[in-house]
Amino acid sequence: MGRSFSFKKPQVATNTAQINLRHVLITGAAGRIGSYLAEQSHRKYKLRLMVQAGNQDVERLTRFGEVVTAELADLDRLKEVCRGIDTVVHLAGNPSPNATWDSLLPNNIVGTYNAFVAAKAAGCRRVIFASSIHAVSGYNRDIQVHTSDPVNPGDLYGVSKGFGEVLGRYMAEQEGLSVIALRIGAFQSLEDARLDGALGVADAFLSKRDLFQLIEKCIEVENLNFAIFHALSDNQFKRLDISDARELVGYTPQDDIFKEQPQLRELHLEGKIMPHNMSDKRQISGIRNEVGKENENNQY
C-alpha cells in the first residue's frame, strides 16, 4: 500500500528563534476557522490575513495581523500577497457540502490552483491545505478511513478537496513546495459538542483547540515534504484514523466528544467496551499462570 506522506532530504534544523518569527498567511481569515486561528496564533507568528474586498470583519482582524484583500481568481494579486511568507494556511473557498459545480470551479478548483502556484512563485516554504472529511465520505460508515486509502468523495465538494490533495502532492513531489493537507472533520466548540445536534457528528468531531494544535504542528515540522493528515479529536470512535498525525508531527488531541456530549457520556462506554487485549483485568492471559502471581501483580 502506498504512503500518504514523504520526507524532505535531511536539513540543518531550524532554531527556535527562527520558528517563532515565521510569517504566516491565512487565506479565508474571516471564516470560522480562519478567525479562530488568527486569534490564537498572532502572538507566535507574524500574520498576514487575507479576506475578500468589502468584508465587514477587517477592523476586528487588524488586532491580529496585517489584513490584505485579494480574490482567489487573481493570480497576480495572490503572488503579491504570498511574498515574504513562510507558510500559507489555505482556508479560503466554498465550504458548503451542498455546493454546486458553478461555485466550486472558480473557488475550490481554480482558486486552489492559484493559491498553490502563487505560493510556489513567491518562494514560500509550505502550504497547509484545508481539505475535508468529505474527500473520503463516500466510504461506508462502518469503515475507518486511513490516509493511505484512495480518495472517495461523497459529494462534489469532496471532489474539489480531492483535487486539492492531488494538486498538493504534485506541487510537493515535482515542484518542491512542501504541502500538508488536513482532512478537517466537524469543527465545533466544546459548547456546541454538548448540544443534542452534535450526536450526528460524534465520529467526526474536531474541537477548536485540537485543530489549532494540529495546524501549529504542521507549520513547525521541518522534515515533511508532503502529508495527508486526518484532523479529528480523540473521540472514542473515529471515522478517520489519526495515527499518521500522532506519529509524524506529535499530534496529541485533548478532546473527546464522548466525554462532552451528555447523552454519550451517560453511556459510560469507556468502562464497558472490552479492549480485546490483556490490559483488561476481566480477561485472563494464559501466560499469567507461567510467570506467577507476583509478576502478575506487577504487570497487570
Secondary structure, DSSP 8 states (H G I E B T S, - for coil): ---SEEE--------HHHHHT-EEEEETTTSHHHHHHHHHHTTTSEEEEEE-TT-TTHHHHTTTSEEEE--TT-HHHHHHHHTT-SEEEE--S---TT--HHHHIIIIIIHHHHHHHHHHHTT-SEEEEEEEGGGSTTS-TTS-B-TTS----SSHHHHHHHHHHHHHHHHHHHH--EEEEEEE-EEE-HHHHTSGGGGGGTTTEEEHHHHHHHHHHHHH--SEEEEEEEE----SS-SB--HHHHHHH-------HHHHSHHHHTT-HHHHS--SSTTSTTS--THHHHH-HHHHHHH-
